[in-house]
Amino acid sequence: MNTPDKVKILDGKITLYKTTKKDKKGKLYLNQVWQAILKTPSSTGRIRVSTGLKNLEEAKVKAKDLLLQAEARVQTGLPLVSPKFKTMAEQYLEWLRKNSPTQNKITVQERQIRNSLIPYFKDKLLHTFSTKDIEKYHEQRTTQGVARTGKPVSGNTKNYMNSILNGIFKYAQREQYIKELPKMPTYSSHNQRASFTLEEMNLLQEKLDHWITAYDNSEAPHIQDYRKLFRLYVMIIYYAGIRPSSEMNSIHWSTIKYGKTKDGQDYIQIPVITSKNKKGIDKTRGVIAMPQLKPYLEYIKTQESLYNPNNYMFIHPKTTQLNKKYIGTPIKTFKTQFRSFMVWSGLLIEKNPPYRERCLYSLRHTYFEQRILNNQVPLMALAENCGTSIQVIQKWYAELQAEQFADSLAGLMMKNN
C-alpha cells in the first residue's frame, strides 16, 4: 500500500521511501530526498540507494534506470551490490601485502591510499567510476596540494596516483566486481628539475670550500663539522649520481672500495641500499663513482669528530648541539642546509629561463647530463649505475643525447652535400 512517504512500483521491484534524520539539535525531521530499494528479477538480494531527487516522478525514472543497471550487472555475472571504493581499496592493500616483492611498494601505496584516495572517494560505488571522477580528484589536489598548502601537484604525481587507482580497479576486475576499467586521464610529466652547468659546478665547489672556512670554528665547532659533511654529501651526488636521502643515508664507511680497471682507470665503489623486500632484507646496488671524489673522502678520514670506519658516513658528529643520544646516529636529510647554502652562494635560481629553483636532485641531474654529454657512457651502464632504466633516461635527456652526437650528425650531412 502506497503512502505519501512510501511508494511501490513495478510490482514491488522498486520501493521508494523517505527517511527521518536528526538536525543539529537532535530534533527529528523528514528527509525529502527519495531513497530506493531495488529487487532484480535475476537475484534474491536487494539494493538500497539514494535517488538524490526530491521530486517523486523524477525519482521513479531514476530508480528504474538504477534497476536496469543492477539487472545488467547480475546478467553479466557481476555481484548485485557493487562494493564501495574504500572496501575494495582495503582488499587491494591486503592482496598487495601478500604479493608485492618489496616492502617499499606496500608502504608507499598504503600511505597514498589511506591519506588521499580513501578520504576523497570514500563510499563511491566501484562500478560508477568514470574518467571525469578521476579528473575531479586530481583537480582538487591541484588547487590544494599534497599538504593542503595550495602547491600544484606535478604531472608525475598525478600519473603515479593513476597507477595506484588502476591497480585497485584491476584487482576488482580480477575478483569479478567490475567488467571494465575506467579510462585513466594522462598528464604531462616533463617537469625536469634544474641542473648546473660545469662553470656553475666549479663555482659551487669554490663556494663550498669558502663556506666551511668562513665560519669561526672556535665559537661553534659543530657548524663547521656539519658543513664539512655537507660538502662530501654534495660531491658524492655530483660524482656518483646517488639519490639524495635514503640511498645517501645508507652509505657505510666499511663498504667503500678504491679500484682500478684493466686499462688503469681509477674508480671508487660505493654500495647503497635501494630498497627492502617484504622480509626486511636490504637490496643493494654497487655504484661506481668518479675518481675526483677521492680527495673529499680522504679529507673526512682525517677529521676525528667526523670519521668512524665502523659506522655510516653521514652521522651526527661528536660536536653536535643535539642531545648526546644523537651522536653517531644517521643524519636524515641535508635539504635545509642545501637551500641555505644555495641562497648564500647565489646559485639557488637558474640564471636563464625558466628560472627554476635548484634542489639536491639537481646534482643528480647534473651527473646524468655530464655523463651523457662528455663521456659517452652506454645508457645501459648509466642506468644500472644509477638505479634507473634506459627508458627513463631517454625520456628526460633525449635532447642531450641528440646534442652528444651533433658533431657526427653534422659531419655526415656535410659529406652528403
VOGU-3710 file (C-alpha; in Angstrom, 3 decimals, decimal comma):
1> mntpdkvkil> 0,000/0,000/0,000  1,384/3,363/-1,047  1,644/6,284/1,380  2,944/9,866/0,927  6,319/8,672/2,243  6,448/5,184/0,678  5,622/4,186/-2,923  5,975/0,807/-4,670  6,164/0,438/-8,463  6,838/-2,333/-10,999
11> dgkitlyktt> 5,046/-4,964/-8,887  7,194/-4,200/-5,869  10,538/-4,433/-7,667  11,117/-0,806/-6,655  10,175/0,720/-3,320  10,624/4,465/-2,946  10,596/5,857/0,566  11,679/8,766/2,739  13,738/8,524/5,897  13,874/10,566/9,071
21> kkdkkgklyl> 17,005/12,364/10,204  18,103/14,392/13,189  19,095/18,043/12,955  21,940/19,614/14,926  19,683/19,982/17,963  18,645/16,324/17,836  15,150/17,004/16,548  13,745/14,500/14,038  12,718/15,677/10,580  11,663/14,006/7,315
31> nqvwqailkt> 14,370/13,866/4,662  12,714/14,959/1,399  15,138/13,022/-0,829  13,649/9,758/-2,082  15,529/6,553/-1,238  15,008/3,323/-3,183  15,053/-0,419/-2,545  15,666/-2,388/-5,758  14,938/-6,102/-6,318  16,126/-7,553/-9,620
41> psstgrirvs> 14,363/-10,500/-11,295  17,618/-12,487/-11,594  18,737/-12,279/-7,968  17,393/-12,809/-4,464  19,153/-9,856/-2,868  18,260/-6,179/-2,897  19,983/-2,820/-3,111  19,388/0,305/-1,067  20,337/3,510/-2,909  19,544/7,208/-2,811
51> tglknleeak> 17,982/8,704/-5,923  19,275/12,115/-4,912  15,941/13,604/-6,009  13,066/15,240/-4,118  10,517/15,084/-6,957  8,667/11,745/-6,872  8,187/11,369/-10,646  11,861/12,133/-11,293  12,843/9,712/-8,538  10,762/6,970/-10,203
61> vkakdlllqa> 12,610/7,452/-13,502  15,965/7,409/-11,736  15,055/4,281/-9,761  14,017/2,452/-12,963  17,379/3,281/-14,547  19,197/2,016/-11,451  17,154/-1,193/-11,535  18,064/-1,818/-15,178  21,748/-1,236/-14,371  21,563/-3,645/-11,434
71> earvqtglpl> 19,866/-6,314/-13,550  22,502/-5,867/-16,264  25,247/-6,403/-13,685  23,651/-9,638/-12,492  23,115/-10,873/-16,072  26,841/-10,408/-16,824  27,881/-12,383/-13,770  28,753/-9,462/-11,518  27,501/-9,198/-7,930  24,242/-7,363/-7,376
81> vspkfktmae> 25,735/-4,985/-4,838  28,758/-3,087/-6,155  31,444/-2,652/-3,486  32,385/0,763/-2,152  35,765/2,193/-3,084  37,136/2,156/0,461  36,184/-1,518/0,856  37,890/-2,502/-2,391  40,955/-0,363/-1,568  41,373/-2,229/1,728
91> qylewlrkns> 41,060/-5,587/-0,048  43,646/-4,483/-2,614  46,086/-3,496/0,153  45,647/-6,902/1,759  46,402/-8,557/-1,604  49,414/-6,249/-2,087  50,892/-7,246/1,275  50,874/-10,876/0,169  52,095/-10,377/-3,404  54,366/-7,329/-3,618
101> ptqnkitvqe> 58,068/-8,261/-3,965  59,195/-5,204/-1,959  58,101/-3,579/1,282  58,739/-0,139/-0,241  55,869/-0,518/-2,706  53,497/-1,607/0,054  54,481/1,288/2,329  54,232/3,988/-0,341  50,949/2,795/-1,841  49,310/2,273/1,541
111> rqirnslipy> 50,211/5,826/2,573  48,728/7,289/-0,621  45,583/5,149/-0,464  44,847/5,895/3,192  45,826/9,566/3,196  44,476/10,667/-0,174  42,344/8,211/-2,150  40,062/6,765/0,538  39,287/10,155/2,172  38,239/11,532/-1,228
121> fkdkllhtfs> 36,331/8,623/-2,851  35,057/7,038/0,396  31,741/5,248/-0,264  31,584/5,765/-4,019  30,409/2,570/-5,699  33,104/1,000/-7,809  31,028/0,474/-10,947  30,071/4,175/-11,089  33,624/5,469/-11,645  34,306/7,459/-14,803
131> tkdiekyheq> 37,270/9,343/-16,221  35,585/12,566/-15,107  35,510/11,379/-11,487  39,244/10,770/-11,544  39,904/14,117/-13,215  37,912/15,866/-10,466  40,070/14,119/-7,859  43,206/15,498/-9,493  41,666/18,956/-9,882  41,079/19,298/-6,154
141> rttqgvartg> 44,634/18,097/-5,477  45,956/20,655/-7,948  44,388/23,509/-6,012  45,051/22,164/-2,542  48,365/20,381/-2,911  49,510/17,267/-1,072  49,976/19,205/2,180  46,882/21,386/1,651  49,117/24,384/1,018  47,925/25,281/-2,462
151> kpvsgntkny> 51,124/23,997/-4,105  50,392/22,464/-7,549  50,749/18,719/-7,922  53,121/17,609/-10,680  52,096/15,552/-13,681  54,379/12,774/-12,440  52,492/12,604/-9,139  49,106/12,542/-10,886  50,206/9,723/-13,181  51,589/7,786/-10,214
161> mnsilngifk> 48,276/8,136/-8,356  46,531/6,903/-11,512  48,740/3,818/-11,465  47,630/3,079/-7,890  43,965/3,582/-8,843  44,468/1,323/-11,840  45,913/-1,347/-9,557  42,794/-1,201/-7,380  40,458/-1,429/-10,390  42,423/-4,296/-11,951
171> yaqreqyike> 42,196/-6,175/-8,670  38,410/-5,558/-8,617  38,133/-6,779/-12,213  40,119/-9,908/-11,412  37,794/-10,596/-8,457  34,797/-10,075/-10,808  33,378/-6,994/-9,096  33,577/-4,936/-12,314  33,765/-5,804/-16,018  35,538/-2,755/-17,429
181> lpkmptyssh> 38,252/-0,463/-16,129  37,661/3,300/-16,135  39,969/5,085/-18,548  42,701/6,955/-16,703  43,457/10,558/-17,696  47,103/11,193/-18,598  49,141/14,210/-17,597  52,289/15,817/-18,913  55,152/14,765/-16,663  58,055/16,623/-18,220
191> nqrasftlee> 58,938/18,653/-15,149  62,685/18,141/-15,139  64,402/19,725/-12,175  67,052/22,374/-12,711  70,673/21,277/-13,081  74,076/23,034/-13,122  76,464/23,897/-15,920  80,115/22,877/-15,499  81,011/26,501/-14,809  78,351/26,688/-12,113
201> mnllqekldh> 79,581/23,439/-10,549  83,139/24,792/-10,423  81,806/27,898/-8,728  79,709/25,784/-6,360  82,805/23,835/-5,293  84,714/27,051/-4,638  81,801/28,432/-2,633  81,583/25,218/-0,607  85,256/25,456/0,379  84,812/29,098/1,368
211> witaydnsea> 81,577/28,367/3,249  83,427/25,936/5,504  86,393/28,184/6,315  84,347/31,393/6,564  82,821/30,374/9,898  84,735/30,886/13,154  85,166/27,311/14,310  86,096/28,331/17,863  82,615/29,741/18,506  80,561/26,763/17,338
221> phiqdyrklf> 82,642/23,831/16,059  79,533/21,795/15,239  78,591/24,189/12,426  81,852/23,654/10,574  81,627/19,891/11,120  78,149/19,737/9,624  79,306/21,872/6,698  82,228/19,510/6,029  79,857/16,555/5,931  77,511/18,549/3,735
231> rlyvmiiyya> 80,303/19,226/1,213  81,035/15,498/0,991  77,299/14,804/0,596  77,093/17,212/-2,340  80,231/15,875/-4,015  79,104/12,244/-3,795  75,830/13,025/-5,545  77,682/15,036/-8,186  80,395/12,435/-8,839  78,284/9,273/-8,372
241> girpssemns> 74,681/10,230/-9,151  73,352/8,595/-5,982  69,836/9,597/-4,935  69,596/12,035/-2,005  68,026/10,891/1,273  67,571/7,125/1,648  70,332/5,950/-0,722  72,819/8,526/0,539  71,936/7,750/4,155  72,752/4,060/3,581
251> ihwstikygk> 76,444/4,659/2,702  78,730/2,930/5,219  82,446/3,651/5,503  83,325/-0,038/5,763  81,930/-0,761/2,279  83,814/1,951/0,342  86,431/0,473/-2,010  89,025/2,028/-4,309  89,773/0,154/-7,500  91,481/0,292/-10,882
261> tkdgqdyiqi> 90,247/-1,042/-14,216  92,324/-3,200/-16,561  93,067/-0,049/-18,525  94,406/1,700/-15,434  91,363/3,894/-14,758  90,839/4,644/-11,065  87,336/4,348/-9,650  85,501/4,242/-6,339  82,838/1,675/-5,485  80,054/2,793/-3,134
271> pvitsknkkg> 77,351/0,219/-2,279  73,957/1,756/-1,420  70,685/0,274/-0,211  67,994/0,774/-2,844  65,004/-0,908/-1,173  63,827/-3,637/1,182  61,851/-6,743/0,334  58,845/-7,913/2,383  61,118/-9,842/4,744  63,037/-6,662/5,539
281> idktrgviam> 66,139/-7,776/3,635  68,040/-4,909/2,011  68,578/-4,761/-1,729  71,884/-3,116/-2,610  73,428/-1,571/-5,720  77,141/-1,124/-6,224  77,665/2,407/-7,527  80,845/3,312/-9,401  81,882/6,889/-8,580  84,315/9,113/-10,454
291> pqlkpyleyi> 87,872/9,248/-9,001  87,586/13,038/-8,426  85,591/12,149/-5,312  88,556/10,526/-3,551  90,129/13,714/-2,027  86,816/14,582/-0,342  86,557/11,102/1,180  90,163/11,129/2,349  89,750/14,562/3,929  86,877/13,397/6,154
301> ktqeslynpn> 89,026/10,464/7,267  91,430/12,993/8,816  88,643/14,539/10,890  88,431/12,695/14,208  84,984/14,051/15,075  83,514/13,021/11,699  85,064/9,697/10,748  84,155/6,308/12,165  85,217/3,387/9,938  82,578/1,186/11,559
311> nymfihpktt> 79,614/3,489/11,081  77,560/5,207/8,413  79,169/8,084/6,578  76,660/10,798/7,414  76,132/10,754/11,163  75,724/13,476/13,769  79,261/14,460/14,867  80,618/14,497/18,408  80,373/18,293/18,378  76,617/18,320/17,743
321> qlnkkyigtp> 74,428/20,637/19,810  71,711/17,989/19,869  71,121/15,644/22,779  74,095/13,313/23,276  71,941/10,334/22,324  72,053/11,559/18,700  75,865/11,399/18,431  76,733/8,756/15,843  73,173/8,408/14,550  72,348/8,990/10,855
331> iktfktqfrs> 71,548/12,499/9,617  68,162/12,140/7,918  68,420/14,996/5,423  70,511/17,936/4,234  67,636/19,681/2,433  67,524/22,725/4,716  71,292/23,125/4,698  71,371/22,809/0,901  68,854/25,595/0,457  70,674/27,846/2,947
341> fmvwsgllie> 73,944/27,299/1,135  72,383/27,879/-2,277  70,878/31,174/-1,131  74,235/32,201/0,376  76,142/31,232/-2,789  73,701/32,950/-5,166  73,128/29,694/-7,082  69,620/28,831/-5,886  67,828/30,023/-9,029  68,811/29,292/-12,624
351> knppyrercl> 70,292/32,333/-14,381  68,361/31,534/-17,569  64,671/30,750/-18,220  62,615/29,051/-16,867  64,384/30,250/-13,674  63,735/27,108/-11,653  64,831/26,680/-8,066  67,553/24,100/-7,545  67,390/21,242/-5,055  69,618/18,307/-4,074
361> yslrhtyfeq> 68,264/16,283/-7,002  69,699/18,956/-9,303  73,128/17,472/-8,554  71,968/14,017/-9,689  70,553/15,511/-12,894  73,855/17,302/-13,492  75,665/13,972/-13,133  73,406/12,431/-15,786  73,800/15,364/-18,162  77,575/15,494/-17,948
371> rilnnqvplm> 77,986/11,741/-18,306  75,791/11,739/-21,402  77,415/14,789/-22,969  81,094/14,232/-22,211  81,790/10,581/-21,510  79,705/8,593/-23,983  78,755/6,102/-21,280  76,435/3,406/-22,659  72,905/4,061/-21,460  72,632/0,538/-20,077
381> alaencgtsi> 75,698/1,068/-17,863  74,486/4,508/-16,775  71,035/3,148/-15,917  72,491/0,241/-13,923  74,861/2,513/-12,016  72,136/4,967/-11,060  69,358/2,513/-10,315  67,029/3,601/-13,106  66,000/2,444/-16,585  67,088/3,313/-20,105
391> qviqkwyael> 63,528/4,443/-20,824  63,629/6,995/-18,000  66,992/8,342/-19,157  65,769/8,629/-22,736  62,620/10,381/-21,573  64,410/13,051/-19,564  67,596/13,504/-21,559  66,539/12,963/-25,187  67,715/16,446/-26,215  71,117/15,880/-24,609
401> qaeqfadsla> 71,544/12,605/-26,478  70,958/14,436/-29,761  73,473/17,111/-28,747  76,019/14,424/-27,839  76,123/13,238/-31,456  75,729/16,692/-33,005  79,252/16,777/-34,424  78,918/13,363/-36,015  75,478/14,127/-37,419  76,575/17,497/-38,762
411> glmmknn> 79,672/15,914/-40,311  77,575/13,315/-42,049  75,351/15,992/-43,563  78,409/17,902/-44,778  79,766/14,816/-46,523  76,430/14,244/-48,232  76,411/17,759/-49,570
//
